[in-house]
Structures are given as structure tokens and as C-alpha cells.
Amino acid sequence: MTVSFFSAVNFLRLSSFLTPVFSLVFSLVWSCSLSWSTSAIAADSAESSREAALFGGGEVGGEEEPYQFDENALFSEDAVIRDQVEEFAGEGKGSIVDLFGQKLNDADNRLDIGGQYYHSSFLLYSEHSSIGESRISHTGVVDIYFDAQLEDDVRFFYQQKVVHSFDAGESPILLFLSQFSGDSPVDQLWLKFKVKNKYFVTLGKQPTKWGSGLVWQPTDFLNAQKFNPLELIDQRLGVSLLKVEYPISNRGINLYSVLQVNDANQVQDLGWLWRAEFLTEVGEYAISLAAKNNDALKVGFDLSRGLGPVDLRFDMAVIHDDHQPFYEGEFNFADGLLQTPTVVDRRDEWMPQVSTGFLYSRSFKEDYHYILTVEYLYNDLGYDNSELLSWSIINSLIPNGGSFSPLYYSQEYVTIGSMITGFGADNDVSVNVLVIGNLSDGSGVVQGVYSAQPFRDLGVSFSVGWFFGGDGTFRPDVALLDTTLLEGINLNLPRYSTEVQLRVKF
């Protein structure tokens, strides 16, 4: 069973939290990197090319560039560096999948068929368990796509995931969950065409991302499932939309109107979204609006702006009429008596979510690239402590009991990451470290990732994670969770984790 997890920051408070964290990071490796947060290798990388790397194509004068499928580039901004690393790695190497790497094309070269295979082995060392009792799991995912580019700029794209779990028993419920699931979901299924060479229409299930945040993306009103920066591969599925884009190229403006049909059984269940993007020589600015019957009204603003060697990021969403349950009171279970909190109605309030930070990058010794990123989140929808964390987790396991996301549960978070790429004889090795801290309760997680490309079509990643601090979102109170309320549920609370993943393209 799966659980998906500004007030300005007081300087002294933040410094006291980050001092041990910085010490830990630089004692591990000063040259580590951040696999989830690389939007460019050099500071002069244009934002438009960054978006093209993220989503497989971009708008140039209102015309779309040819799409080159890359599953790694659908959501995660590390695709830019990964693609360039693989360019070095591919030269002079033999392919281990030549048989499958040949493209199948029709007579007019209109159809492209390909895909990727991922195999992940995961080990979790839980609280209050021995090494021998550590949970292991193995998952294989096959991604197959069909890309048909037809006449008159009509394009059809289909992608299917086939997921298989090699586990003998029920998968554990983790604090940070793998986005893999034991089924065969349709990831993408869409049709794209132009109307009067002015309006660009996409209909169907499609990957998309709004906002400039690296870990937190408050203005991404499209994806119901939050981005998990600890995942080696972002496996979130596409969103069912009818999207109409109207570019005004001579003014650097893109206008979007979106009809969201996910989970809509009646006309009144449809969601409407609008977005305006403004492109300048130094950055991007955007305004977004989302409205849906019986759901929150959301207004957003985000920007990404270059300032010398630094890329500044800012996302702000204001939410009104929020329907997610918020609890007040106490939760305890003692002497056979259960005391539970009450739900507070906050639908009349306007509550902000703000993420802000920067990305610094530089190159040295020709092939080496270093990236440092810092980001902060203030979440008015969250709790200022973790006293009701156990109750929130329990309710998230109940239908209509609300959702639980460790990265959005509390009010204040901070993340620090660093990366170096270009190691190895073929400059195909990167090393990263990511630190996420919850300033509201003092818990956090550190993850280190080593990635390499030993063959042109074979990549490997190895990660190690440590969940630190006291009781909080990253280390829930085991005593409160270990009650008869959760009898029969396999709940594993992480202390250390290790994952090895192989990736093959064909």
C-alpha cells in the first residue's frame, strides 16, 4: 500500500540548523551534486533550451522543434546535464543493445518506436529493526513509446509502462515512496495539431510542469502527485488535458488555456487553468490561475532570472477555499482510550506557499562542471510542529481522509545540494549530495548519488540515504503509529536506505 509523502526565515534559526548540515555535506564530498536540480551546465544556458530539455521540444517562432523522447527529461531538471554527460560517454563505445536500438520506421520515416528499461533494487533499514530484517524490493519497468509525426504537422504519441515487482510479499509503506506501482499504466496518449498556424492544440494524457522550483513547485497546479526529489527517476504519469497554446513570438509571450479532465465524471468536475508566460533576455516570468468546482482557487506567480553566475528562482501560490482537512487538538492512545483531534475549516482563508532560492554553476578543468543550489519553502497550509503527524499519516490511509506528503506537511523547509560532473575516463560520472531539512520539527534527510554510463545504452545509479533528527516528518513517532489502528498494515519507517538502478535505452 502506498502513501505519497514567507514569513521570512529567522537568520539565527536557519544558521543553527544548517551548521551541522553543511559540515556533513562537505565532509562527505565537497564536489557532490544534485541529480534533481540541474537546469543548465553553464551560467549562460538559455531558459528556452532548458525547457526544451525538460519536455522534449520547445517553441521556436511558434513552431515546435522535433521531439526526441527522453523519459529522464519529462519532469526532472537533471536531464540537461545527464544528456551532455551521455554525449561524452557514447563516443567510442559499443552498444549492448544494438539489436533493439535500431529504429523501426515506415517508408516515409514517420514512425519512431523505442523505449527504456529500468531495474531498481532497494534496501530499507527501518527503525527498531536489525540488519537482517531490513526490507529489500526489486522492481522492473519497461517504457515503450510510439511517436507518429504525420502530414500537416499532426502528431500522435503513445507511451505505456509495464511494471513488475519481483517481491514475494506485500510492498512496504515507506515515508518516501517509490513512484513505481505494480501495474501497467498508460503514461502518455495524446494528439497534437495546429489550427490556422496560430493555435497549438494538444489533446490527451501528457507530461507537463509549471513553475521554476527545483524541489518545491507551488505553482505546478497540473500535477496532483508531488515531485519526489529522492527518486532516481521521476516516474509520475502524464495528466489528462486539453491544452491550447497561443504564442505571440514577436513579444516573447505564450498564452495557455487548459481544460483538465482528470477524475472528471461530470461537466461540473472539469478544471480550468490559464497561464501567461513572458520571456525576456534575462529570464522568464509567468502568471497562473486554476479553478475547479468544489476545489481550491489557486493563483500563482513564478520567475527564473539570471544574475551573473547565479540563476534566481521564485514561486508563489495563493490558495483560497482549500478543501484538504487540517487538524487541531491532541492525538494519543493510552489505557484503551483514544483521543483524536478535530478538523478546522479554513476555506475562507487565503494561504500562501512560497519557494525561493538560487542555482550557481561554473565549469573548470575543461570537462568538470560544478553546481550549487539552495532553496527555501514557506507553506502556510502546513503545521508548525509534528504533534499530529501520526494522526495525519493514519488518515491518509483511509479513503477521503486526505493526503500526506512529507515535503509539504510542515510550514518551513530548506534544501541544499551540490553536484560535480565530468569524472571518469569518458567524463560520464557524476556525484551528488542532497540535504532536505524540516525547519519546523528539526528532522531531515541526506542522500548521496553516484551515476555513471559504462556503455552507450546502459546507465547505472547508486544512492545512499540517511534520515536524521528527532521525531518529525522524516522520522515519525513510532510509538504512536504502532497501535491497533494500523493492525495488518506493513509500515516501515526509514533510518537508512540504499538503491541501485540500471537503465537501458533501446
N, C-alpha and C positions, 0 to 999 in steps of 0.2 A: 504494500500500500504506500502511496507516495504523498508526501507533504511538500509543496514548493515553498521555500523559506523566503530669520536668519536671525531673527535674532542673530547677532554676531557671536563668534566663538570667543570666550574669555581667553586672553592670550596665556595667562599663567596656567589655566586649566589644561589647555591644549599642550603647552610645553611640558607639563608634568607627565602627561600621558605619552607623548612622543619620544621623550628621552630614552626610556628603555627600548622602545621600538626601533629607533634609529641605531642604537647600539647593537641590537640583534641583527638588523639588516646588514649593516656594514661589516659585522663580524662573520656573517655567512659568506658573502661575496660582495665586494664593493661594486663590481661590474655586473650586477644581475639585472634582469629585465622583466618586463611586464607583458605577458603574452596577450592580454585582453585590451591593451590601450595604446596601440601604435598606429597613429593616423598618418604618419609620414616618416621617412628616414632623415631627410634634410629639412632644415627650417624653411627653406624656400619652396617646399612642396605646395602646390595649389590645392585649395579646398575642393575644387571641382574634380580633380583627379583622385582625391581621397574618396569622395563619394562614389566615383566610378569603380574604384577598387572594392568598395563595400558591397555594392549591389550589382556588379557585373556589367555595368554600362552607364552612360550618362547622356545628358542632353547637350548637344553642340549646335547652336543656332536653331534650336527647335527640332533637330533631327537626332535620333538615337544612334549611338555607336553600336556596332555589332556586339552581341552578348557572348561572353565566354564564361561558361559555367564554372564556378568555384564554390563548393559548399562552405569552405572555410571563410569566404568573404561575404556571406549573406548578412551577418549581423556584427561579427566581431571586428574591431578596427585593427587587429593584429595582422590582417590579411595583407596589408601593404608591404610590411617588412617580410612576411613569410614568402610572398610571391617573388621578391627580389632575391631572397636567400636561395630559393629553389632555382632561380635562373643561373646563379653561380654553380649550384650543386649539380645541375643537369648536364653540363658540358663534359664531354669525355667519358660519360658513364653509360654502361649498358642498362637496358630496361629489363626488369624481371617479369614484366607482363606484356611483352611485345605482342603476344598472341591476342590479348584483349585490348591492347592500346590502339589498334587500327580502327579508324572511324568508319562507320557504315553510312555511306551517302547514296542518294538516288542519282539518276542521270544528270539532274540539274544541280547537284550539290546542295539541296535544300534541307536535308535532314541530317542532324547530328545526334548520335546516340553514345552515351558514355555513363560514367558514374564513379563512385568511390566505395571502398570498403573500410570500415573501422573495426578494430578489435580492441576492447578495453578490459583490462584485468585490474580489479580494485580491491584493496585491503583496508579494513577499518578496525583500528584498535579502540575499543569503547571504554567508557568509564567503568570502573569496578569489574574489569574482566582481565583474564590472563592472556598472554600472547597466543597460547594455543586455542583460545576461544575467540580470537579475532575473526571477524566476518570477511569472507572472500566472495567475490562475484565476478563473473565473466560475461561480457555482452558483445555480440556481433551485430553490426548494422551495415546493410547494403543499401546504397543510394543509387538509383538508376534514373536517368533522365532522357527525355526525347525532346529535341528542340527543332521545330519545323519553321523555317523562315520562308514564307510563301510570296506570291506576287502581290503587288500593290501595298507593300510594307505591312502585310498581315503576318502575324507570328503566333504560333501555338507552342506552349511549353508544358511539359508534364514531368513530375518527379515523384517517385514512390520510394518510401522507406520500407525495408523489410528488416525487422528487429527480432533477434533471437537471444534469449537468456540461457546460458549454459548452467545456471544454478540448479541444484537439486531441490531446494526448498523455496519457501516464500522469501521474496526480496525484503531486506530490512527497510525500516523507515528511518531516514537519516536527517540530520539537521540541515545539511546542504545536500540536496538530492541530485542524482544524475538525471539529466533530462531524457535519457533513454527510457523507453517503455516497451513492454513485451507485446507489441502488436505490429501491424503493418500499415501505418497511416499514410495518407496522401499529403505530401509536403507542399507541392505546388501543382496547380492546374489552372492555367489562365490563357486568355486570348487577348492579343494586343493589336490595335489598329489605329489609323488616323482618320479624322474627319475634316475635310476641306484643307488638309495640310496645316491645320491650325490647332485642333484639339487632339490630344493623345489619350486614348481610352484603353484601360486595362480592366478586364473582367475576369473574376475568379479568385482562387486561392493563391496568394503571392507573398513573398517575403518583403518586409518593409521596416523602416526605422526612422523615427523622428527624434530630433534633439541632438545636442552636441556632447552630452555627458559621456564619460568613459566607463564608470562603474554604475552611477545612478543616472537615470534618464527620466526625470519627472514629466517632460513634455512629450514622451512617447505614448500618446493616447491610443495607439492602434493595437499594441501587443498586450494581451491580458496577462500573459506569463512574463514575469520579470527576468531580465538578463542575469545569469549566474556567472560572475567573473572567475569562479574557481573551476568551471568546466573547461577541459582542454579543447573541446569542440562545441560550439553553440548549436544545439540541436532543436531549437524552437521551430515549430512549424509555421508555415505562412498563414496569413489572415484572409478570410473571405471578404472581398471588397469589390465595389465598382468605383474605379478611380478615373477621374478626368483631369488632365493637366493642360493648362493653357500657359505656354511660355511667352513672355514679352522680351525677346532676346536683346533688342536694342537698348533696353532699360535695365537688363540684368534682373528680371523679375520672373518668378514661377508661381503660378496660382494653382491650387489643388482643391478639388471638391470630391469628397469621398462618401460613399454610402456603404456602411459596414453591416454585413448580413450575418455575421457570426451569431449563433444561438437565437436567431430571429424566426419564430414560428408564425407571427402575425405582423401586419404592417406597422403596428404601433411599437414593435420591438426593434425596428431598424434604428441604427445610429447614424448621425450625420457629423461629418468632420470637415473643417475648412482650414487651409494653411496657405500663407503667403511668405515666400522666400525672397530675400533681397540680397543680391550678390554685388560686392564691391571689390576693389583691387586689394583690400587688406583683410577682408573677412566675409562672413555670411551672417545674416540676421533673419529671424523668422518669427511670425505670429501664428498661433494655432488656436482653434476653438473646437470643442467636442460637446455634443448634446445628444441625449437619448432619453426616451420616456422611462420613468422610474429608475433613473440613474443620475449620477452627479453631473453637474455642469462644470466643464474644465476650460480654463483659459490659460494659454502658455506663451512664453517668450523665451527664445534661446539665441545665443550668438557664439560664434567661433571667430576669433580675431587674432591675427599675427601681430606681435610686438617685438621686433628684433628676433632673437633666437627663441622666443617664448610664444607658444600658442595658448591664448587665454580662452577659457570655456565658461559659459554661464547659462544655466537653465532655470527657469522659474515657472511653476504652475500654481494657479489659484483654483481651489476646488470648492464648490458650493453644492449643497444638497447631497452630501455623502451618505450612502446607504450602508456602508460597512459598519458592523457592530463595534462599539467602543465601550469598555467595561470600567466600572469604578466599584470599589469596595474591597473585600478580602476573599481569598480562596484558601481553605485548609480542610484537611480531612483527618480528624483525630477522634479517638474513642467512639468510632462508628457514626460520628456526626459530620455532615458535610455542610460547609458554609460556602456559598457562592456569591460572586459579585453581581451587580445589576448592569443593564445596558443603558447607556446615556444617549439621548437623541441630540445629535449635533448637526442636523440637516439645515438649520438656519444660519450656520456659521460659514464664513469664508476663510479657508485654511490654506496657507502657502506650503509648497515644497520647493526648496531651492538647493541646487547643486552648483558649485563653483570651484574652479581650480585652474591649473596650467599644465602644459606639457613642454618640456625643454628637450631639445635634441641637438646632437652635434656628431660630426664624423672625425675620425682621427686614424692615422696609420693606414690610409687609403681604404682598407676594407672593413674597418671596425666602425660601428655606429652605436652611440650611447643615447639612451632616453631616460628621462626622469619625469615622473608625473605625480602630482598631488591634487587631491580632490576632497571637498567637504560637502556634507549634506545636512540641511536642516529640514526636518519633516514634522510639520505641525499636526499631522494626522496621527503621529506615533505617541508612545508613552515615554515619560521622563524617567522611568525606572522599570525594573523587570519583576515587580512583585506579582503581577498577574500573567506572567509569561506561560506558566504551566497551564492555566485555565484557557488561554488563547490557543495553545497547541492542541489541547483536548477538543475544543470546539471546532477547530479546523478539520478534525477527523469526522465530524458529524455533518451530514447534508444540510446545506443552508446555514451552517454555523460560522461562516466567514472564512477567510483565508489567512494563512500565516506565512510571512516572508521575513526571514531574519535580517535582511538588508533594509527593510522598511518598517520594522516593528517599532523601533525606538525613534527618538527625536533627533539625535545628533550622532553622526558618524564621520570618520575621516579615513582616507586611504592614501598610502604612499607606495609607489612602485618604481623600480629601476630595471633597465634592460641593457644588455650588450649583445650585438650580433656580429658575425664575421669570424668566429673561431673556426678552427679546423683547416685541413689542407685544402678543402673546397669551399671554405667560407660559408659552410652550411649549418653551423652550430650556433645556437643562441641559449643564453641562460637568463632566467628571470626570477625576481622575487616580488611578491605582492603582500602587503600588510594592510588588513582592514581592521579598524578599531571602532568599537561602540563607545562613544564618549558618555552615553547616558548610564551605562552599567559597568564599564571597565573591562568587558570581555572582548576577545578579538581572535583573529586567525592569521597565520603566516603560511604562505605557500611558496615553494620554490619549484621551478620547472626547467628541465633540460630538454631541448629539442634539437634534432638532427635529421639529415636527409641522406642516409647511406647509399641509396640508389635513386635514380631519377624519378621513379614512381613509388618509392617506399619511404615513408617518413616515420619517425618514432619520437614519442614524447614520454618523459618520466617526471612525475610530480611527487612531492612530499609536503604534507600539511600538518600544522600543529595548532590546536585550538587552546588558547591561553586565557588567563584571567579567572575571576571568580564566577559565581552564578550569574548567568545572563543569557542573551540571545545565542551566543556561540557555545555556551556551556550551561544548559538549563539545569534547574534544581532537580536532581534525580529522585530525591526522596518524595517530592510532591507528585512527580509523574509516576512513581511506582505505586500505584493504587489499584484497587479493584475496578476502577473506571476504565482502565486500559487492559483489562484481562484479555488475553488471547491476541494482543497486538504486539508484533515484534518491533520494539522501539530500541534503536541503537544510538546512543549519544556519543558523538566522536570526541576523541582525545588526540589521536594521530591518524593520518590517512596516507596511503600510497597508491598511485595509479600508474600503469604502463599502457600506452596506447600505440598501436600500429595503424598506419593509414596507407592505403594503396589506391592509386588512381588508374582508371582504365577507360 
